[in-house]
Amino acid sequence: MLATEKAASALYQVKTGIKPANNRFGFFTYLRTAADIADYVTKAFTTQGSHDREAFYVANGFKSYKQILADHQDEIENSTRTSIKGLKINDSVTAYDICAIAGVYELMHGMALNEDDPKHPFAILKSEIGGVYSDNITDDPRFYNYSLEKESDENFEKTQFSRPVNKALYDDFLRQDIITQVKQLPAHLFVRTSNRSTYVYRGVYFVNSLIENNRSFELINANFVTGFSMPNKKDDSELIRKFKSDRRAFFAKFYSKDDKSIIGDRKLTEIDDFDHALIAQANQSVNNMGYDDLKDLLHDYIEDQILFQKIGDVGEKFVYDFEVERVKAFAPQLINAIHKPKDSNGYDLDSFQQIGKNIRNVQIEVKTTTNKDPYNAFFMSKNEYQTMCDNPSTYWLYRVFDINANDPRCFALRDSVREKIDHQPTDFACSLKR
């Protein structure tokens, strides 16, 4: 391998005048192990110069990059590092190990999404300090900035990313519940100081905010989140302020758009069943990660109320579109009569139901959340609750959840709603005694 690469690059220098460098794109001078070869191949698809050099190699009888990697497939399959489990902070790993862990041998810009186990997906972030991209450890070691240099402005505008891992992290950030700050997708970070050094495992991070005009992820170390407690409030006051400010700016921008642009081409899907085991697992992970410590510090109740109202409006628009399609199937002449009544009526939407050959009016209440768990508690006003009790046969409730996902879903309760929900009073109306 080394002899072949040396001969190919020497010929390349004769023909092009470009001298091989030992610090760029895997030239032969630092190819010593299977890890180096894997690193060489994974980086071979990042620039036009790399493509041109490969074309030159092949045209002159040398092997392509993919052929080189194929020659070492046995080594790849027999890697000692094939799982993220067992890795410890500050463990040294090779680029080849990281490729094996991710299950991806063409790690473009060091990012991969491992979805072998749908219940436990994770992201791999491979970064080089001082490299081509502006990834860096910040002054505060709890944070790390990860650049999305190769995503265009149009990709961000449409939230249609070219890299699956970017899309997954971005969507996961959007789905964070305003109150609980839930972050489900762990990003395992590997960092090195130069292309001659091995990578060091930094541990699990989560997307904290979008920075640099939404062109970089600011990642927060999981140890900080888990270890955060009330006594640190004074010491971390500036950090808390920044956290709240970043989140406020992002959601203000996202929810300031009109409902149509937020909804886009997405449609609401009604489901009849849900994996309760997944819900329990998600809830357990939230509890284990210590977000209760952050919850009170990160609250802005006025901001929350504004955002909840906007989230509710978007949910109602999803349900309206859903009802138009549903009613169109049996009474297309009535779709223009589907409408939002006065707020004082105690429900959100007037619609219709077909029973045999008859059609009757129904009253629909919509309860929406960004949370992935439809069983997450919601609030009803006294007026809404009384309307539900007064109209047992015509009152429906749509529980819309995971609203920021590409496939927002809902449970629809269409009969005896009162009997299908648990309720308990949470507030008291008080006045001074006379």
Buried (B, 14 or more C-beta within 10 A) or exposed (E): BEEBBBBBBEBBEEEEEEEBEEEEBBBBBBBEBBBBBBBBBBBBBBEEEBEEBBEBBBEEEBBBBBEBBEEBEEBBEEBEBEEBEEBEEEBEBBBBBBBBBBEBBBBBBBBBBBEEEEEEBBBBBBBBEEBEBEBBBEEBEBBBBBBBEBBEEEBBEEBEBEBBBBBBBBBBBBBBBBBBBBBBBBBBBBBBEEBEEBBBBBBBBBBBBBBEEBBBBBBBBBBBBBEBEEEBEEEBEEBBEBBBEBBBEBBEEBBEEEBEEBBEEBEBEEEEEBEEEEBEEBBEBBEEBBBEBBEEBBEEEEBBEBBBEBBBBBBBBBBBBBBBEBBEEEBEEBBEEBEBEEEEEBBBBBBBBEEEEEBEEBBBBBBBBBBBBBBBEBEBEEEBBEBBEEBEEBBBBBBBBBBBBEEBBBBBBBEEBBEEBEEEEEEEEEEEEE
